[in-house]
Amino acid sequence: MNTKRLRTIIPLAVIGVIAVGFATHVGVGTLSAIGWQDISLLCPLGALMTMIATKTMIPRAVVSVVIAIALILLLARAFCGWICPVPVVSKIRGVFSKKTSNTDMTGTGVLPANENPLVKATVAVKSTNGSAEGAVEAVHEAAPLTAEEERALKGCAGGCSSCAEKRARLDSRHVILGGSLVSAAVFGFPVFCLICPIGLTFATIVLVMRLFAFGDVAWGVILVPALLAAEVVFFRKWCSTFCPISAFMSLLGKANRTFVPTVDDAKCRESAQGASCEVCAAVCPQGINVRHPEAGMSFSECTKCRACVEACPTRAITMPFLPKKATAPVTVVVEDEDTVAAS
């Protein structure tokens, strides 16, 4: 099954399980606080803000933060790509808009792909065929590398402003992350939780279920879905521009060394054939350039979505548990029999 479809099915399944739990009174919580009976796991950001707000070390919150850190070090931002309901909810906007994008709410919002010399050829094909999949099929006859692309293959030595912007360590998300923690200390409660789209998604589900099951009419039935809809419509790049949870994960994700997309130079069009391709850069929702990491976003932003793996026309990209160590070529010296005898 295509992982893009699977990444839609899994969040919907999670939402369905949680909704069934509410309907059958079998408490499993939500993604903000999920668990079973006495075992629970809190949102790491919510746990941090709660401890800061109460100025208390809460054992359950500490355990939740430690477990979350361990998972992020292992899987980086995989939660964003496979479990978080926000990208799925944002697809509602596509119903009212003809414009489509592979980035959706999770995109980086950096320079358009057609302004990047590394992806011009691929984007041209993509615009002709209408999809990233069409681009993969149409790039069977690889065009030769231009002089600009050959320079890029050797690395960005010019210190261009676009590359510097993409490699920036901090962005608006990290400012909001800091503001969320400070606001929790100032106001004495986790303020961001009031507008978190993950929490609003499940709050909307609960309110609608109570409305139909018990006729429970309250202002929240209107306000909560309206706030969620406003975030989906007006904050089109929520995950890459506003979300402090993704900022928290990206900071820790800098130490991630597992399941990182790796290019096999023996199969890659550019290194093996000297041809232009860059399909992987064109399809990545996070703006990561697997072939030229210096020209895209940091790998700490990787959500392990496997879009680059599936799009690569030569299957040159894999996501091994740990990257293979480069082994130096072994030189075998064969001595002449007369030389051996003389020695």
N, C-alpha and C positions, 0 to 999 in steps of 0.2 A: 504494500500500500504506500502511496505517495506520502511522505512525511508532512507535507503542507496540509493535507487533509487530516492527517492524524493529529497535528497540532491544533486543529479545530475541534476534533472529536473529544480529545482528552479533557480540555477545560469544560466542555459541555457536559461530559460525564461526571466531572467533579461537581459542577453546579447541580446536576441531577441527583447525585448521591446525597448532597447536603440538603437539597429540597425535600427528598424522600425522608431524610432523617427528621426534619422539622415536622413533616406531615404525620409521621408515625410516632412522634415523640421519642425517637431514639436519638438522643443527643450526640451528634458528632461535631458540633460547632461549625465554624466557617474557616476560610483560609486565614482569617485574622487570629483565630484561636481554635485550632482543630485538635481533637483528641477523643478519648473513650474513657468514660468514668473518671478515675483519678489520674489518668495519664493524658497530658495535654501539651501542645506545642504552640507558643505564642508567636505572633509576628515579631521578628527581631527588632524592627524599628519601633513598633508599639511598645515592646518590652523595655527598650532603652528609654523611651520618652516617659513611660510610667515610673520607672525608677528615678529618673531625673526630677519628675514632677513631685513625687512623694519623698524624694531625698532618702530613699530606703533601698537596701539591697534585698530584693525579693527572690528567694531561691528558685521558684518556678521560672521567673523571668531570666535569671542568670543562666539556668540550664537551657532555656530556649535560645538565648543568644549564642551560647557556646555551640549548640547543635547546628544552628543556622550558619555560623562561621565555618564549621567543619564541612557542611554541605556546599557552601559557596567556594571554599578552597578546592573541593573535589569537582564541582560541576559548573563553577562560575555563575553566569546568569541564566542557567537552564530553566529556572523557575519562570522567567519572563517569556521564554519561547514555548514552553510546553504546558504550563499549569495556570498561569495568571489569566483571569477572565477578561482583562481589559482589551487586549487585541481582538478577542472574539466579539465583545460588545461593540467595539469601534466599527465592526463590519456593517453595523446598522446604517452608518453614514453613507456607505457605498450604495445603499438602496436608493438614496435621493441624489446621488452624484454619478455622472457618467465617467468622471475622471478616476482612474485606478492607479495604484502605486504599489510596488512590492514592499514599501516601507510602512505604510499605514500609520498607526499611532506609535509604532516602535522604531520608526526610522530616525536617522541621525539629524536630518535637516541641514547637512553640510552642503557644499557645492554640488550643483546638479551633475549627474554622471556625464552629460555631454560636454562639460567643461573640463573633464579630466582626460588628459591625452592618453591615459592607459585604457580607457573604456570607450573611446569614440567609435571604434569600428564595431564593437558589439552592440552599442546603443543604437547605431544606425540600422543594424539588422533587426534589432528588437522592435524598433518603431515600425519597420516594414511588416513584420509578422504579427505584432500585437501582443506578444508575451515573451517571457524569459524562456519558456520551453521552445518557442519557435526560434529564438535566437540560437539555442543549443543545436537545433536540427539544421539551421541554415549556415552554421559556421564550419561545415565539413571541409570546405575548400578555404584553408586559412590564407589570409593575405599576408604578404611579407611585412616585417616590422619597419616602421618609419624610423628616421633618425632620432626623432624625439622619443619614440617608444624604446629604442635601443638604449638611449641614455637613461631612461627610467628603469630599464631592466637591470642596469648596473647600480641603481640606487639614486636617490634624490640628493645630488650633491650641490644643487643650487640653492638650497634653503628657501624654497618658494613659500609664499605666505599661506597658500592653501594647505600644503602639507603641515606647516607649523600649526595652523588652526586645528587640523584634524588630530594632531598628536598632543593637543593641549591637555594637561593633566586634569584641570578642573573646568567645569562648565556651570551653567545655570542650575542644574540639578543639585550640585554640591552646595551651592549657595542656599538653595531651598532646604537641603538636608540640615545644614547648620542652623538655619532659621527655625526649622521644626524643633530641633533640640533646645534651642534658646527659648522659644515660645513656651515649651513645656515647663521649663524652669521658672519663667516669668509668671505664667497664668496658673500653674499648679495642676495642669491636666494636659494630656496629649492632644493639642489643638489640631494637628494635621489629620488625625483620625476622623474628624468631622467631615472632611472633604475627600478622603482617600477613595478613589474609584473602586477599589477592590471591596472595601467595606460597604460602599453605596450600592454595589451590585447585589450583594447578599441581603442588604437591608431592604432593597426594592422587592426582592423575591419574597422575603418574610412578610412585608406589608401587604403585598398583593394576595398572598395566601391567606392572611388573616382577614382581609377584606371579603374574600369569597367564602371563607369557611365560617367566620363569625360575624360578618357584617360590621367589622371594626373600622369605622370611618374616622380618620384623623388627618390633621394637616400634613403629617408625614407622608401620607399616600400620594400627595401631590408634590410636596417639596423635595423629597428624596429622589424620586425618578426624574424630576425636572433638573435638579442639580447634576445628576449623572448624565442626563442628555446634554446639558450645557457643556460639560467637560468633554464629552465625546465629539460634539459639533465644533466648539470653539477652540479647544486645545488639541489640535490635530497631531501634534508631536509630543503628547504627554510623556511618554516613556523616555524620550531622549532629551527633553527640555525641562520638564517639571518634576518628574517622579523621584522623590528622595530615596525610595526603596532601591531603584535601579542604580542610583548614585552610590548607595551603601554597598551594593553588590559589586559594582565596577571597581571600587576602591580595594575591596578584598580580592576581587578577581585578578588583580595584577600579580598575585602569587599563585594563580592557577596554572598547573602544568599538565593537567590530564585532559584527554579528549580535545586537544587543540588541533584545528585543521592543519594538515601537513601536506605539502606538495611533493610529489615524486618527480624529480627533475628529469628522470629517464622517460617519463610519459608526457610531461607538460609540453604543450605546443611551442611555447616561447623558448624554453631551454633546450628541448630536443630537436625542434624543427626550425627555430628562428622565425616563427610566424606569430602574427598578432592574434590575440584571443580575448583574454580578460573577461570571460563569461562569469567567473566566480565573483569578480568585483561588481559586475552589473546586477547580480541577483541577490547580493547580501543585504538583508533588511537593515543591518547596523552600519553599513558603509565600510566594512572591513575589506581590505584588498589582500587576499590570501597570497597571491603571487608576489605582490609588492607591498609588504606590511608598512613600509615607510610612507606610502602614498594614501593610506586609509586610516580608519579608526584603529585604536588599540585592540588587541585580542582580548583584553579584559572586558570588552563590551560584547563578546561572543555569547550568544544564547544557545549554542549547540543545536541550532535548528536543522543543520545538514543541507541547507539550500545549495551551498557551494559544492558539496559532495555529489548531489544528484544532478546538478547542472553541468558539471565538468564534462565536456564531450569526449575526453580521452580517459576518464576515470582516474585522473592523476591525483585527486585529493582524497585523503582518508582522515579518520579521526581516531588514531590509536589511543589506548589508555595512557601510555607514556611515549613520548617521541623516541625514535630509535637513535642511538648514539652513532654518529658518523665514524666509520672505521677507516683507518688509513690503509691504502693499498699495500699488500704484502709483496715484496720483491724476493723472488727465489733466485739464488745465485748457484749456478751449476759449475763446478770446477772441472777442469780437464783432467782426465785420468792420469796423464803423465805428471801433471803438477801435483796431484794428490800423492802419487808414488814418490816423487822427489822429496816431499815434505815428510 
